[in-house]
């Protein structure tokens, strides 16, 4: 089994590089299942049904979310119909949407779950460790893959060493900065943060001047997505007999828009 995980898609430039590169990546690497974090797809915060459909058409089998999962209120009316959209299990409110999607892949069942860290994060109902125990107690699958959406690297590393025995992959998202620590621990693929799909010369995909005006000069601004060449960050995981055997980090950069 080959799994491709694509990092946080930030606004229109992020969606552009996903549509530009993802179909060829799936073909070139003979990917069996593709997971895309789409929680920033709608102008940097949240996702809509239209953008869910757009990412699915580009090749996403499952779309995971994070702390901005419910930023677009119209999404709440559509969640029941979006069966491949996975929200963090421990994000308040906890009673809407699904937090795990189980797929049949190459004769095996793969459970794809979203868990949110609670260090420097808001609206978290319970610790990621308790949340993961709930998933393991209630979801039957041959393999578990977790999108761990959190700020703190130490929290993510603690999580992988607690649950590596039960998971085939634990992939960090949220910081938008790709880390160079891709590893396999006892058959569990891991990276602290897979990175983002967004503009290269930016602040986490956001316009640099707008962030400086808000942060340094105290000017009230609107969230502005950066403009320019973008990159696609991701991770390819190869699985044999229910355990990860290799990981390959992806960083594909546009030379022009």
N, C-alpha and C positions, 0 to 999 in steps of 0.2 A: 504494500500500500504506500502510495506517495501522497503526502499532505502538503498543501501550500497555504501558508497563513500570510495575509497582507495586513500591514500596519494601518493605524488610524487614518482614514481618508478625510482630508481637510478641504472642504469647500470644492468649488468648481475645478481648480487646478488639480486637486487630488483625484477627483472623478475622471478628469481628462487622462491622467497617466494610467489609471486603472483600465480604462477602456482602450487605451493605446497599446499597453503592454501585456495585460493579463491573458487575452486569448492565445497569444503566441507562447507565453510562458507555460500555459497548461499543455499546449501541443508539444513544445520542445522537451519538456521534462516529464511528459506522460503522467500528469497529475491526475489522481483519482478523486480527490475532494479538495475544494478550495473554500477557505474561510476568510472573510473580510471584516475588519472592524470598521463599522460605518457610523460611529456615534458622533462624528464631526462633519458628516457629509453635507448637511444643509447649512451652508454658509458658516461652518465652523462650530455649530452647536446643534446637535440632534440630527434627526433624519425624518423624511416624509415618505409616504407611500410611493410617490412618484420616483424618489431617489432609491428607495428599496428595489423597485422594479428595474431601475437603470443598472444598479450593481448586479442584480440577478442576471440580467441579460448579458452583462459583460463577462460572466462566468462564476460569480459567487454562489456556492451551494448553500452556505449559511452566513448570515450577517450578525455579528456580535455588537453589543452596545457597551456603554459605560456610564459615567456620572451624568452625562448630558442626554441620557436615554429619552427622557420625557420633556425635553426643552421645546419641542414643537407640539403644541397641545392637540392639533388635529390628528396626530398619530394615535392618540388614545382611542379614538373612534374606530381605527383600522386594525388595532393590534390582534384582534381575534382572527382576522383573515390572513395575517402575515406569519405563516407557519414556520418559516425559516429565519425568523428574527428572534435573537436570544438576548434577553436583558439580564443584568446582574441579579443573582438570587437574593442578595442581601441589601439591595437598594430600595429605599422607601419611595413610593408605595410598593409593597411586596406582592400584592394580590392581583396584578394585571400582567398579561404577557406570560411568556415561558422563559425559564432560565436554563433549560437543557433541551437540545434537539438530538435525537438518536437517528443515525443514518445506517443503512446497510451498504458497506463498502468492501468489495473484493471478498465476499463471503463472511465478513465479520461485522459486528455492530460497533459503531463509533459514537460515543456520547460526547457532544460538544457543549460545554457549559461556560457560563460567565460568572465570575466571582470578583467582588470589589474589595480592595484593601481598605482598612479603616484609619491608616496613618495619614494625617493631613487631608482627609476626605470627608465630605459632608453627606448627610442623609443615609448613613450606613446603619442597618438594623442590627446586625450582629457581626462578630469577627469573621474574617475569611476562613479561619480554621473550623469554626463551628458550622459555617455554611457548607464547606466542602464535606464535612462529615455527614451532613444532611443529604447531599447529593449521593454520596457513596452508599448511604443506607436506603435510598429510595429509587435509585436509577440502576437498572440492570443493563450492562453492556460489556462487550469483550474488551474495549479500550475506552479510556477517558482522556479527553483533551480539554484543558482549561485555559480560557482567556482570563488572565489575572490583571485586572484593571486597577493600577495603584501608583502612588507616588514614590514609595520608599523601597529602595533596592533591598535593604536588609529584610524587610517584610516578605518580599518576593522570594528571596533566597531561603528564608525560614520555611516558607510554604512548600517549596520544592523538596526540601529535605524531610519534611513531614509526610508528603504525599507521593514521593517519587515511586514508591512501590506499587501504587494503585493507578498511576497515570502514565500514558504514553507520551504526553507533551504538556508542559506548563509554559505558557507564552505570555510575557509581560507586555502590557500596553499602557497608554495614557500619557507618558512623558514626551512622546513624539521625537525622542532622540535615540537613535539606534545604538545599542551597546554591542561591544565586541566580545561578549562572554558566552556565545552559543556553546552549549555543552550537552553531553549525555551523561546522566547520573543513573546508574543501575537500570538502563533501558528507558529512561524518561528524558526526552529532549527538553531543553530549557534555554531561554534567553531572558535577561532582565527587562529589556524593552526592544520590541521588534522594529520600532521607529514609526514613521508616518509616510503617507502619500500626500505631498504638499510642496509648496514653493521652496526651493533650496535657499535662496537669500531672503530669509524671513525670521520671525521669532515664533517658532512652533507653527509655522504656516500662516501667521498673522502679519499684517503690514508693520514694518519696523517703525516708521515714523509715528504711526498711530499708537503703538505700544509705548514709545518714548514719551509722547505728549501726555498720555494718561498716567504713566508711572512716575515720570520725573517732574513734569510741569503741572500735574494735577488737573489737566484739562478733561472735561467730560467728553468722551468720544463714543462712536459706535464701532462695534466689532467689525474690522475691515480685513478681508482676506488679502494676502499679498498677491502680487502679480509678477509673473516671470517664469522661467524654466522650472520645472518641478521634478521631484524624484519619487520613485516607488521603492519602498522598503518592505522586505518580506523575509520569510523563512521557509525553506523546503525541508521536510522531515520524511525520511524513509523508514518504514515499519516492516519488520518481519516477525512472524509468530507473536504478534501482540506487543512487541517491544521496539523502541526506536533504535535504529542502527547507524543513522547518519543525519547530520544537520548541515544545511548550506544557507548562509546568510546572503540576502539579495539587497543590492543598492544600485538601482538603475536610474541614471540621470539624463534628463533631456538636455540637449545642447541648445535648443531653441524651442519656443512655444509651438 
